[in-house]
Amino acid sequence: MTQKRAPLVNVSAMPLAMGIAFVAFTTQFGGGFASGAQIYSYFIRYGIWCLIFPLITQGLYAFFFWYGMRYSYKHKAFDYRTFSDSFYGRTRYVMSNLHEVCYLIMIFTASAAAFATGGSTINTLLGIPYGVCTLIVAVFIFLVTMFGTKVVRSAASTLSVLILIGLLVVLVPNIIAQHAAIGDAIHRMAGGEMSVLSNGQTGAPGPALWMAVLYFFFQLASVSVMYSHMDAVTDTKQIDRAAIGMFVCNFCAMELSIIGLLAVAFAPALADASVPMLVLVQSGVGARVLTPIISILIILGAISTGVNMISGIVTRCVNAVERRMSEDKRGQGHLGRNAVFTLVFTLISFGIAQFGLMAVVQKGYAYLGYAALIVLFIPMVYRMLRYRFRDI
């Protein structure tokens, strides 16, 4: 093998557990997170509790992902349909199909949002037509996804490191430079005053807790993405370490973003901003340098979410086809089958993004949270209580 220059991020040297944790990270923290919109919608607009309740959100996220991945590994259910047929038992004829519908909603809403968000940001940066921008995103997602879950994990690892570095570069200088504004915002919110985007909220803990949990329900739907990565696991300790990595990375990234964005919680410009993080950057230090960095973070986040989502359904479809084949034929044409299904689902998501359905997508996220509550959360809690974790 010819010698090549070492990459910026040596993903091949990363432990499998960290790669899995980074898949979960890039699935949750997409363009909506990088822009700051999700942080304000689910946390800061509900008052001072935004500093505490991410512990609950990310704790639930890591715990339920851990349970789902452990079940997937033990029962050799390496795609979401095989998982649901095993998990739901006698009710699988109803529940597996409901889970399929839930996953399809997630795939097409989240993937279309990724295409639209990434495309809009490239359009703003370069000024080229929106359709061409979404095509660029589509090509990148297609090329990464078609080569299978190992490449997806590598891409997730690289993108996660880049996103985390980017967040530190953007947020740390601004937190230091605007620490007085952050302290003032915390003091005002602790006294009951609400931020610009509170929209009539009172700061009571009940609504804040519910939104933090609803955010978890919505994110729980993406646990299905993780099952396709369990076939590479050789020991349950890898899953345990991956869950710990998920919690640490996700909580630290969310908490750092919340603290940074508190600097502009009472800024009038926030009322009309679609990208709250840009308001932070433009009111802080290094706006000329950090504004394009934020834009790149949004693009990377959008692409990483699209890759993870489409990869999950491609694995499900390829497994369904190859299950009907003999052992000898499965290895022949595997890449081709992967490419065909990747192309199909990439084109569908690309087509949806052309309609600019962002308002529909945002509502779809809320409905997806309620669907995940019924299809995933309640059955998981039931099995935990019934089997006392003996099924994992």
Number of C-alpha atoms within 10 A of each C-alpha: 3 4 5 6 6 7 8 9 14 11 19 12 8 12 12 22 19 21 26 27 28 26 28 31 27 27 26 22 25 27 29 18 21 27 23 23 17 18 23 22 14 19 24 26 23 28 27 26 21 26 17 13 20 25 18 14 22 24 20 17 24 26 16 20 25 23 20 21 29 23 21 27 24 13 15 15 21 24 26 26 24 18 22 24 19 18 23 19 11 10 12 16 12 11 20 22 15 17 24 17 14 21 25 15 19 24 25 23 25 25 30 28 29 32 34 28 27 30 28 22 24 23 17 14 13 9 11 13 13 19 17 13 22 26 18 16 25 24 15 15 25 23 15 22 30 24 17 21 22 17 15 23 26 22 22 28 26 19 22 25 17 18 25 16 13 17 18 16 14 26 23 15 16 23 23 13 14 20 16 12 18 23 14 16 24 20 13 16 22 14 12 14 18 23 27 18 19 19 10 11 15 15 23 13 14 10 15 23 21 13 17 22 21 20 23 25 25 21 23 23 25 23 22 25 24 26 27 26 24 23 14 13 15 11 11 16 12 18 24 18 17 26 25 19 21 27 22 15 17 26 20 16 18 21 18 17 22 22 21 26 25 27 25 23 31 20 16 13 14 19 14 9 12 12 19 22 25 21 22 27 24 14 15 20 17 13 18 10 11 19 19 14 18 24 23 21 27 28 24 24 30 32 28 31 28 31 30 28 26 27 29 26 24 27 27 19 18 21 21 14 12 15 11 10 12 9 10 7 11 15 11 10 10 15 13 13 19 20 19 14 22 27 21 14 20 27 16 13 24 24 16 18 25 16 10 16 14 16 9 11 20 14 11 17 19 14 16 23 23 17 21 25 19 16 22 23 18 12 16 18 12 11 15 15 10 11 10 11 12 9 14 17
